[in-house]
Amino acid sequence: MNPYTSLKNSIIFIVVLVGIYMAAQLFNYSKVDDPTTEHIGSEYMSKYNVYALKMPEKMIFAGENIPLDRWDVKESFDRELLVNTYWQSQTLLFIKRANRYFPIIEPILKEQGIPDDFKYLALIESGLVPTVESSAGAVGIWQFMKGTAKDYGLEVELEVDERYNIEKSTIAACKYLKQSYEKYRSWTLVAASYNAGRRFIDKQLQLQDAGDYFDLLLGEETGRYVFRIMAIKRIMENSEEFGFRYRLSDLYPNIPTRKVKVTGKVDDFAVFAKENGVNYKILKHFNPWLRKAYLTNLSKKEYEITLPAKGYINFAFSEYKNPSDSIAVK
């Protein structure tokens, strides 16, 4: 063997050994010798806690008692309480939006004879985002499909889609819910049928020889659906108990509005908006049911376009003249 080659190999071997030794020392230092690592970890864990949630002794939905004494019902409810409590960002957004949209929905439910708790169904359906659209094509606060919307009196056309109109879609939803209650005489089954369809619920009731929602074995979505509604109701009505803290000024204000009637065509809604003291963005925010930048209205139908009330077109929350109209959900 060449002596130079042997010397070279020996040097490489020594360098490798030194490298391994130094890496080991560095690893040991990072694990043991760093006086801050263990301290930070223990301090963090001593302050960070995730709690199991206390179950209520009694739960009512739309006047109906929920059988929480049954282990299967209790565990299903517990799951949705946990999910919605610890998905804090989403639930806090629900609370903020509810302050804006519940005052619109609540009086319509009352007028139509639908239990107030169904406002939480709308929330679960859409997150109270008026412009939301599902992959299946359901749109609006109440997530109407096109055919069902037309069946219940909503106009669904290229230029006008009243599924996006909060007031009109809420009235249509009430008609659907009342019709379902006449059939089932159970508000929990009504809620389930809103998600899965009456035909599916009818089939499952017959197939399983069941009498109510809590006796039905259903798929993942519908099986969780009513429990999700009840959980968000429980959390939002007792938000501080579940750790949600917010000020009145944190909530999205229910902005006072006015109606502008239109009986003819509108060539350009951007021009229309400026003529009425707002911009195109604000006009579309309050009227997402106007699907185009114009309205031909060949039938001369009367439409009511919603705009911010005068004095509320651009305002900071501190300028809100009647804060009592915007009280946190309790």
ABEGO torsion letter per residue (X at the ends): XBAAAAAAAAAAAAAAAAAAAAAAAAAAAAAAABAAAAAAAAAAAAABBBBBBBBBABBBBGGBBBBAABAAAAAAAAAAAAAAAABAAAAAAAAAAAAAAAAAAAAAAAAAGBBAAAAAAAAAAAGGBAABBBAAGBBEAAGBBAAAAAAAGBBBBAABBAAABAAAAAAAAAAAAAAAAAAAGBAAAAAAAAAAEAAAAAAAAAAAGBABAAABBBBAAAAAAAAAAAAAAAAAAAAAAAGBBBBAAABBBBBBBBBBBBABBBABAAAAAAAAGBBAAAAAAABAABABABBAGAAGBBBBBBBBBBGAABBBAAABABAAABBBBX
